[in-house]
């Protein structure tokens, strides 16, 4: 099974479901989990402006790591910065860095048309990585 999992999270409603799926997979395989959150930054004149505070970004990861740890799962938290719209590349790089067996992530549930026009992070990750990706809704 999957001994190493990467779980990118955001502040969407699917995060709870993503963490539950990751917990179940990790429990079955006695796996290790990296919970990752990317602070997206808008690039504007004068530099990169964060879309959330450091405390907001870290609070979600800390809560997820605690939930997994309380369930007996070895879990690590990662908070990193990403340029807005490039999260998929950062996720794939983290998956390679930690040599994970699977990426477990959510889908924000955009309509087919919105997903086609805007592209989804999950869709981009699937196309950028050779690793299995479990998309949870």
C-alpha positions in Angstrom: 0.0 0.0 0.0 1.1 3.6 0.3 3.7 4.2 3.0 4.2 7.9 2.3 1.4 10.3 1.5 1.3 14.0 0.6 -1.9 15.7 1.5 -2.2 19.3 0.2 -5.0 21.1 2.0 -6.7 24.5 1.5 -9.5 26.2 3.4 -12.2 24.5 1.3 -15.1 22.3 2.5 -13.4 19.2 1.0 -10.4 19.4 3.4 -12.2 17.4 6.1 -12.9 14.6 3.6 -9.4 14.7 2.2 -7.9 14.3 5.7 -10.3 11.4 6.5 -9.3 9.6 3.3 -5.6 10.2 4.1 -6.1 8.9 7.6 -7.7 5.7 6.4 -5.0 5.1 3.8 -2.2 5.8 6.2 -3.8 3.6 8.9 -4.0 0.6 6.6 -0.4 0.9 5.5 1.1 2.3 8.7 2.1 5.2 6.5 3.6 8.5 7.1 1.8 11.7 6.0 3.0 15.2 5.0 0.2 17.7 5.3 1.0 20.7 3.0 -0.6 24.1 2.7 0.5 26.7 0.2 0.2 30.3 1.0 -0.6 31.7 -2.5 0.8 35.1 -3.2 -0.4 37.5 -5.8 2.4 39.1 -7.8 1.9 42.8 -8.1 3.9 45.9 -8.5 6.0 46.1 -5.3 6.3 42.4 -4.7 4.2 39.4 -3.8 1.2 40.0 -1.6 -0.1 37.1 0.5 -3.7 36.0 0.2 -3.8 34.9 3.8 -1.9 35.5 7.1 0.9 33.2 8.3 -1.3 32.3 11.3 -4.2 31.3 9.1 -2.0 29.1 6.9 -0.2 27.4 9.9 -3.4 26.9 12.0 -5.0 24.6 9.4 -1.9 22.5 9.0 -1.3 22.2 12.8 -4.9 21.1 13.3 -4.6 18.5 10.5 -1.3 17.1 11.9 -2.9 16.9 15.4 -5.9 15.1 14.1 -3.7 12.5 12.3 -1.3 12.2 15.2 -4.2 11.6 17.6 -5.3 8.8 15.3 -1.9 7.2 15.6 -0.5 8.4 12.3 3.0 9.8 11.9 2.3 13.2 10.4 4.4 16.3 9.5 3.2 19.8 8.6 4.6 21.9 5.7 3.6 25.5 5.0 5.1 27.0 1.9 4.7 30.0 -0.3 3.5 29.7 -3.9 2.9 32.1 -6.7 -0.9 32.3 -7.3 -1.9 29.8 -10.0 1.2 27.7 -9.7 0.3 25.5 -6.8 0.3 22.3 -8.8 4.0 22.6 -9.6 4.8 23.1 -5.9 2.7 20.1 -4.9 4.5 17.9 -7.5 7.9 19.1 -6.3 7.0 18.3 -2.7 5.8 14.8 -3.7 9.1 14.2 -5.3 11.1 15.6 -2.4 9.3 13.3 0.1 9.2 10.4 -2.3 5.5 9.8 -1.6 3.5 6.9 -3.0 0.3 8.9 -3.4 -1.0 12.4 -3.4 -4.4 12.8 -1.7 -6.1 16.1 -2.5 -9.4 17.7 -2.8 -11.4 19.1 -5.6 -13.3 22.3 -5.1 -16.1 21.0 -7.3 -16.0 23.6 -10.0 -18.4 22.9 -12.9 -16.9 21.2 -16.0 -16.9 24.5 -17.8 -15.2 26.4 -15.0 -12.7 23.6 -14.6 -12.0 23.7 -18.4 -11.6 27.4 -18.5 -9.7 28.0 -15.2 -8.1 24.6 -14.8 -8.1 22.9 -11.4 -5.1 22.4 -9.3 -6.0 18.7 -9.0 -6.2 18.4 -12.8 -2.9 20.0 -13.2 -1.2 17.8 -10.6 -2.6 14.7 -12.3 -1.0 15.8 -15.5 2.3 16.9 -14.0 3.1 13.9 -11.9 3.8 10.2 -12.5 2.6 9.4 -9.0 -1.0 8.2 -8.2 -3.4 11.0 -7.2 -6.5 10.4 -5.2 -9.0 13.2 -5.7 -11.5 13.5 -2.9 -14.8 15.4 -3.0 
